[in-house]
Amino acid sequence: MRTRYPGAEARRGELLDFSRPELGDETIAEAVACLRSGWVVSGPRVRAFERLLADRVGAPYVRCLSGCTGALLLALRLLGVGRGDEVLVPTLTFAACGNVVEQLGAVPVLVDSEPDTGLLDLDEAGRRVTPRTRALIAVHLGGRPVDMDRLKSLRQAHGLAIVEDAAHAIGAMWGGRPIGGHGNLTAFSFHATKNITTIEGGALALADERDAERVRRLAVQGLDRSSWDRHSLPGPTEYELDEPGYKLAMTDVAAAIGIAQLARLEEWVERREALAARYDEALAELPLELEPAVPTGVRHARHLYAVRVAPDAPLSRDELAVELRERNIGTSIHFKPLHRFRYYADRYGLADGDYPRASDFASRTISLPLFPGLTEADQEDVIVAMRAALSRGSL
């Protein structure tokens, strides 16, 4: 066993990925069984995965889709968001949150961040409400839940519809209840980097049965019977279309993978928590701003381990990312805020000065490797590299 957190050592021989999916034998076996069944598009395994997810997140209904973006789009469609409406969106989020608003002809009204967590500033969100505001997208950034009590108060005070973006947050909890079970439309992601994966995929948690059935139709072009439904009935089947939809259905192969993954979610979140605690201990004395502790009764899903490089550090965030890559340590940035993308900046005349806290957070934050298969030796390589870079400014 090598010495814990030694001084600068030789660079790793191979790249340590920022994230890596856990695709063990049980996941492979589920996928193979599906392939051998002869039915691979949306069908019985999708329905089974939906039931399991509904139980896990505490929602009456879940509908599985081809991605989280589709879930966000359909959530806004259920709410009737359209041309002339406004939707409050945190600027510090993935591009999809703004894009789905634009795609429906509505206006994304960007909101600044809390300074210490990067989460949506709910006080500012309240100030940005106008008579045209139809909904708010609340992003559980990195797996840390938005304050659900304050979010509920904001919803009640302004009559807002809430869409939770829980792309990072399956496994998170607020007040003893899972994220997804608080009565709001809640979108999840099962991309290859997420806490559980279907390779590509997502889901929408819902409280209303009629909405859930509408999502099922909209995901298959608006048809009232899916391929599986038509296949399951004897003889020729009639089907109808009452409103145009999209091609957003999850496949049974993806759902089979998801079923195996979901069975290990609790184990994997606990592993992520342990790794995050180890990072906290090892990096505490470096010129970094670590994520604050979560309140009592809150569970962080630990999708990301993100730190902010202090203003007086010997390296900038971008320089640190380059130094770590030189040492074969993969990192990522979460996120380039929406107001810095050319499309949004030009269309709405936005600049960093309009969102000072999100801009500062985005410029100084770096996400370090975190996934259940990360070994202690791998994590030590990250810690050693961070200590070497931030104590001397060079590896």
N, C-alpha and C positions, 0 to 999 in steps of 0.2 A: 504494500500500500504506500503510495507516494505521499510526501509531506503535503498537508493541506495548505493550499494557497501559497505555493513557493514563489520565488522571484521569477523574472522573465525566463521562459524556456524556449526551446526550438518551436518553430511554427508547426501546426498540425500538418500531417501528410495529406489529408483529404479534407474537403469542405464539410464543415458542420452546418447542416441545413438550419435555416431559421425555424422551419416547421416540417414535420414529417408525419403522415398518417399512419395509424396503427392498423395494418392489414394482416392480421394473424390468420391461423388456420381456420378458425371458426367463421371468420368473415369470408374467406375464400370458399369454404364448404357451402355456405349459404348461396353465394353467387353461382357456383357450379350447379347446385341443385336446381336453381331457377333456370339456368341455361338448358339443363337436361329435361326440364319439364315441358319444353316446347312453347311456353307462353312467357314472353319476355317484355312485352309492352305493358302499359298500365292495366293492372288486374288484381287478382286476389292478394298478392303480397303487398301491394300498395294499400289495400284496405286494412290488412293486418297491421302494417306499420302505423297507419293513422290511428288505429285503436290503441296501440301501445304508447304512441306519443301523447295522445289525449290523456291517458292515465298518468303519464310521467309529468306533464306540465300542468295538470289540473284544469284542463279546459274541457268543456262539454263536447267540442268538435275540433278535429284537426283535418286539414286537407293538404296532402302532399303535392308538391309541384316541382317543376324542373329547376327552380332556383329561388333564392330569397328575393331577387328583383321582381320576379313574377308575383310573389306573395305580396310585396309592397304595392305593386301596380293594382292587383285585384282588391286589396284592402281599400285603396283610394277609390277604386271604381264602385265598390259596395257603398261607400259613403257619398257617392254622387258628385265627387270632385270633378270639376270641368272648367271650361273657359270662363275666365273672369274671377275664379276663386283664388284665394291665397291659402298656402299651406306653410306653416312654420316648420323650418328644417334647421338643425344645427349645421353650421358651416364646417365644423370639424367632424366629418363623416366620409364614408365612401361615396363616390360619384352617383351611385344608383339612387340614393335618397333624393337628390335634386332632379335626376333624369326622369324618374317616374312621374313627378309633378309636371314637368315640362311636357312629357308625352301625352298627358291628358289635357293640355292647353291651359293649365293653371299656372300660377306664379309661385315659385319657391321663395319665401321670405326668410332669409338667412339670419340665424341667431348666434350670438357669441357664446363662449364657453365659460364654465367655472374655471378659476385660475389654477386650482390644485389637482383636479381630476380630469379636466378636459370635457366633462359631461355638459350637456345643454344647460345654459343658465336659465332656470325657470323663471326668475324674477324678470329678466329681460324679455323672455318669451311672452310673459303677461303684458308687458308694455308694448309689444309689437302687434297685439291683437287689434284688428279693425273689423268693421261690419262685413268685410269680404272674407274674413278668415274662416275657413271651413274645418281645418284639421291641424293637428300637430304631430310630427314624427319624432318620437323620443327614442334616442339611440343609446343602448346600454353598451357604451364604449369599452372594448377590451374585456367584456364580461362583468364589469362593475355596474350594478343596477342604478338607474336613475332613482331619485327619491320618490317612491310610488305614492306616499302620503301627500306630498306637495303636488305631485302630478294630478292626483285625484282632486285636490282643492282647486287647482288651476282649471281643470276640466269643468268642475261645477260652477266656478265663478264666471266663466266666459261661455259656457255651453259648447265647449269644443269637443270634437271627436278626437280620440287619441289612437294613433297607430304606434305600437312599440316595434322598433327594429331590434330584435334579439338575435341578430346574426352571430354575435359573439357570446350569447348569454344562455344557451341551454345548460342547465345545471345550476344556474344562479337562483337565488331566493331573496324575497323581501318580506319581512314580517312573518316568516315561517311558511310562506306560500311561494311556490315556484313562479318564476317569470314565465308568463304565458297563461297564468291562472288568475289574473286580476281583472278580468272582464273586458279588456281591450282587445281589439284586433292585434295579433302579435305575429310577426314574421320571423322565421328561423332560417338559418343557412346550414347546409351540410356539404359545403365545398371541402375540397381535400385538406385545407388548412385548419378546419374547424374542430371543435371538441369531439364531435362524431362526424363521420363523413358518409355520403353516398356517392362520392367522387364529385359529381355535380348534383345539386338538388336543394330543395327548401321545403318549407311548410308554412301554413297559415293557421293559427289557433283562433277559434271563434266561439262565441257564446250563443249564437242564434242558429237554429236549424235551417231556416229558409236561406240565410246567408251562406251557410255551409253547402247547401245543395246548389245554390247559384254559382259558387266558386267551382264546384265540380263540373258544372256545365261550361262555364267560361274557360276552363282549362282545356276543353276539347272542342274549341271553335264555337262554343255556344250550343252544341248539340245536346239534346236531352237524354241521349243514351251513348255511353262510351263504347269503345270496341268490345270490351269485356262484357258489358251489359248486353250488347247485341249478340255476342257469341254465346252467351249463357242461355238464351231463350230458344226454344224449339221453333224451327221453321223461319220463314222470312220475318223480319222485324221492321216496323215503321219507326222513324225517328224524326224529330222536329227541331227547328231553330227559331227561337223567339228574339234573340239579340246576338249580334256578332261577338265572338270570343277570340281566343288566342290558342296557340299550340304550346301549352305550358304543363302538360301532364308529366308526372314522374313515371319512369319505367319500373317494371317489376324487378329487373336486375338491380337497379339502384335501391329499391326498397328492401330487397333481400340483404344487401350489404348493410343497410341502415338498421335492420332488425338485429343483426349480430352486433353492430356497434353500440346500439342503445343499451344492450344488456351489460355493457362495461362502462357506461357513462359515469356512474358513481365512483368506481375505482379510479378512473382516469382523472376526474376532477380532484379527487383526494391527492393523487400523485402530483398534479399541477400545483395544488396548494402547498405541498411539501417543498417542491422545487422553488416556488416563489419565496417561501420563507427562508430558504437557504440563500437565495440571491440577496434578500433583504439584509441578512446578517453579514454577508461577505462584502457587500458594496456600501454599507452604511457610512463608512468614513471617507468615501471618495467624494469629489466635487460633483455630486449628483443630487437631484431632487427625486426621491422615491415616492411612489404612490402612497397616499395616506391610508391609514388603517380603515377598514370598513366598520360601520356602526354595528352595535349589538343587534342581533336578529337579522343581519344581512349576510348572504353568502355570495361571494365573488366567484364567477365561473372560471376565472384565471385563464381565459383564452389567450391573453397577451401578458407578457411581462415587459412593461414599458417604463423607462426612466427618462428624466430630463437632465441634460448636461447643464451644469450651473454656469451662470454668466462669467464667473471668474476661473473656469476650468482652463487648462492649458490647450485644449483642443475644442473646436466647435463640434456640433453634432455631426455635420457632414464629414469633417476631418476624421472624427472618431470612427464613423462607418467605413471610411476608406482604410484606416489602420486595422480595424478588425477584419476586414476582407483580406487584407494582406496576410493576415495570420490564419486565414481559412475559417473565419467565424462569420456565418451568415447573419444578417440583420434585416430589419424592414422598418418602414416608416408608416405610422398610422395617425393621421392621414395627411395628405396634401389637402388643405381645406378647399371647399367649393369655390370660395371667392378668389382663389388664386388660379383657377382654371380659366383659360382665355375665353371660353364660351360665356361663362357666368360674369366674369369681370367686364367684358365688352358689352354684353347684353344689358346688364343692370348697373354699370358704372361703379363697380365695387373695388375696394382697395384694402390693404392691410389695416389702415387706420380706422376702418369701419368696424373691425373685429380685433381689437388689440390683444385680448387674452387668448383667443384661439390662434392668432398669428404667432404669438410668442410660444405657446404650447407646441404648435406644429413645427416651429423652427428648431426647437431644442429637444424634441422627444425622439427616442430610438427604442425599437422593440428588439429584445434579445431572444435567443433560442429558448423555446419552451414547448415541450410536447412530452407525452407520457414515457416515450422510449428514450428520452434524454438520460444518459448515465451520469453518475456523479463525476466520473473522469471527464466526460464531455463538458459538464458544467464547470469543472475546475479550469478547463482550458479557457472558457469564457471569462471567468473571474480573474484568472492570471492576466489575460490580455487586457481586460478593463483596468486592472490595477497598474499594469505597465504603462499603458497609454495615458492614463489620467494622472499618474504621478510624475511622469517625465515628459509627456507630450510627444513621445516617439517610442516605437517598438524597436 
